[in-house]
Amino acid sequence: MRWAFITDIHANRQAFEAVLADARAQGATHFALLGDFVGYGGDPAWVADQVMALAADGAIVVQGNHDEAVAHGSSPTMHPDARVVIDWTRAQLNEDQLRFLSRLPLQAHGEPGNCLFVHANAFDPKSWEYVQGRAEAVQSLHASTARIQVCGHMHEPMLYHLSGTGKAGDFRPLSGVPMPLPGHRQWLIIPGACGQPRDGNPAACYALLDPGKSDLDDARVTFQRVAYDVEAACTALRATDMPPAIVERLARRLTQGE
């Protein structure tokens, strides 16, 4: 059994297609999708349909802050650019898609083994606070007894751990290099963004988990980077009727990985 963890797709069809193809080629048979399926990108309806299909096929799916905002509509307190993108995205989705996004849980427990899946953090999922470093990672790990947490929201891949004595550490993973997850520690996996990476590398991110044979005691995680057709994703953005200035800012983020 091999799991693929995918998060922050952000309506980027080209990145999502590439990641799904790569995950299946790598032998992934199970999927956990960690929120922010819409927002920023040019293909929210297509991405929503794919996520719904994966959920119907047994994938674990949790809600992200962009999913919540699009499902319920923008507010006057939002940044003007964000409000435009949310309103445009909402207008592209049908009632079934909006209902699906609105009803997603904030977190889910389950296979593989003792895992917790949540978009932002485990200490206050509804706050959408970021795990920006070791302090927030420890706070999230303390909030659950799950041996492995998997979070999105941060658009850069990262791996944190916490020992039984309270000693914490972190790793900035290398793509394609399996990392063991010894059972005497808790682990927090942040796969990085599929649809809008922000670490200077435009290649899409996701992670693979091999649970091992003894309730995750010999589990391994492999962080993956997948090149995709960034220009096609930018073309999809430019084909929308969002204001050109906003579109170009979003396209630059894709091309620069920022």
N, C-alpha and C positions, 0 to 999 in steps of 0.2 A: 504494500500500500504506500503510495507516495502522494503527498498533499501539495497543492499550489496555493500560495497566499498572494492575493492580488488586491491592491487598494488604490484609491485616488485615480480612477480612470478618467474622470473629468471630461466625459463626452468625446474622448479621442478614439474614434473607431480604429484608425490605423494602428495605434499603439496596442489597443486591446486585442485586435486580431492577431498581431504579431506575438504577443505574450501568450495567448491561448494556444496558438500553433506550437510555440516553443515548449510550453509546459506539457502538452500532449506528446510531443516528440521526445521529451525527457522522461516520459512514463507516468506523468501525473494522472491519477484516476479520481481524485477527490479535490474539491475546491472550497476555499473560504474567501469570501469577498467582503472587504472591510470598509465599505462606504465611500462616499463622494464619487458616485457614478456619473453625476451630471455636473454642469457648471464649467465655464471656461471654453469648452470645445464646441465643435460645429455639428456633432452628430448625437445629440442627447437621446432621441427616440430610438435610434438603432442600438445604442449601448443599453438603454433601459430594457429593450426587448431581449437582448442577449443575457442580461443579468436575470431577468424573469425566467428565461428558459433554463438557465443553470440552477436557479432556485427550485424550479419544478422538478429538476433531475436530482435534487438532494444536496445542492451546495448550501453551505452556511453563509448567510447574508446578513449584515448589520447596517444600520443607518449612519450616514455621515452628516455633517453640518450643512453641506450644500444640498444634499437630498432633502433634508428637513426644510430648508429655506425655499427650495423650488416647490415642494409639495404644498406649503402653506402660503407662499407669496412673500414678496419683499416688504420691507418696512421703511418708513421715512428716515430712520436713524442709520441706515446702512450707507456705506460709501457710494457715491453716485454711480461709479463704474460697476460695482457689484450689483447694485439695484437694476441697472440696465441688463446685465447678463442674466440675472435671476428671472426677471420678467420675460426676457426673450426665450429663455430655456423653458419656462413654464408654458409659454404659448405653443411650443413645439410638441408637447406631450398630451396624450389623450387621457381620459378619465381613469382607465385601467392602470396606466403607467403612474399617474399621480397618486392613485390609491395605494399602489404597491409601495412606492417610496414612503408615503406617510405612515404606513403600518409596519415598517421594518423595526425590529427591536434595536435598542441601543447596544446591547451586548448579548452574547450567546456562549453557553458552555457546551462542551461535547467532544466528539472525536476530533483529532486523534488523542486518545488518552485523556489526561487531565489538563485541558486547554481552555483558556478564556479568549474570546474574540471580541474586540471593541474598537471603535474608530479612533477615539482620541486618547483616552486613559481609563484606568479602572477605578481611580479614586473619586471621580465625579464625571461620569461619561457625558452628562447633559451640558456641562460647562464648556465643552469643546476646548479645554486647556491643552496646550501642547506639551509633549514630553521632549523638552529642548535639551536636556542633559541628564547627568546622573542623579541629581536630586529628585527630579520629577519621575524618573524611572523607578527609583527606590520607593517613592510614594505610591506609585501605581502597583508595584509588586507587593507592597505591604497590604494593599487593599483587597487582595484575593489570595486564596490558598492554592490557586492553580499553579502547577509547576511551570507551565509555559503560557505566557500572554502573547497575543499577536495584535498589534495596533497599527493603524494608519495615521493619517492627519499630517505627520511630518513627511515631507516629500523627499527626504534623504534616507538611504538605508542605514540601519544601525542595529547593534545587538548589545543588550545589557544583561548583567547577571547579578544575583544576590545570594550570598552563602548563608548557611544556617547561623553563623556567628555575626551576621550583619555586614560583612565586608562586600562592597559593591565594586563592579568593574564594567568596562565597556570595550567594544571592539568596533572599528570601522571596517566592515567586511570587504573582502576582495571577491569580485565576480567569479563564479564557477568553482570556488574553493570550499569543499564541505567542512563544516565546523561542528565538532562534537558538542553535545549538550548534556554533560554529566548530571546524573540524578541527584547529587547532593546540593545542587543550586537551583534557584528559580531563574527563569529566563524571560526576557522581553524582546520579542522580534519585531522590528519595524522594517517591513520589506522595501520601503521607498515607493515613490509614485509611479504607477504605470503610465499615466497620461500626461503628467507634467513634472518631471524630475527637476530638482532645484539645486543640484550639486555641481553644476557646470558641465554635466554630461547629458546630452539630450536622449540617450538610449533609455528605453522603458525599463522599469524595475519590477521585479517580483521575487518571491522566495519559494524554495521547495523544502519540504520537511519529509525526512524518512524517519518514521516513528520508532523503528527498532522493534525488538521482540519482547521487551520486559517493561511494559507500561512507561515507555519513553526513557528508560534509564540509559539506553544506548542510542538515543535519537541523534540525528544530524540535520543541520540546516545548511542549505546552499543558496546564497543570494545570486540572482541572475540579472544580467543586463542584456537587452535585446534591441538591436538596431531595427528601426522601422522607417517607413517613408514619411519623414517629418514634413517635407514639402507638400505632400498630399493632404496632411492634416492641416497645414496652413491654408491650402487651397479651399478646403472645406469651410474653414473659418471665413475666408474672404467671400465665399458664396452666400453667406448669411446676410441679413439686412440689419445687423448690428452696426452702430456707428463706426466708420473706418478707423478713426483714431484708437478706439478700444480694440478693434480687431487686430491692428498692427501691434499694439502692446502685447496682446495675447500670443500672436504669432512669434514675436521676438522671444518670448519666454520659452516657447517650444524649441526654436532653433538654437538658443543659447543655453538651454537647460538651467533657467533661472526663475 
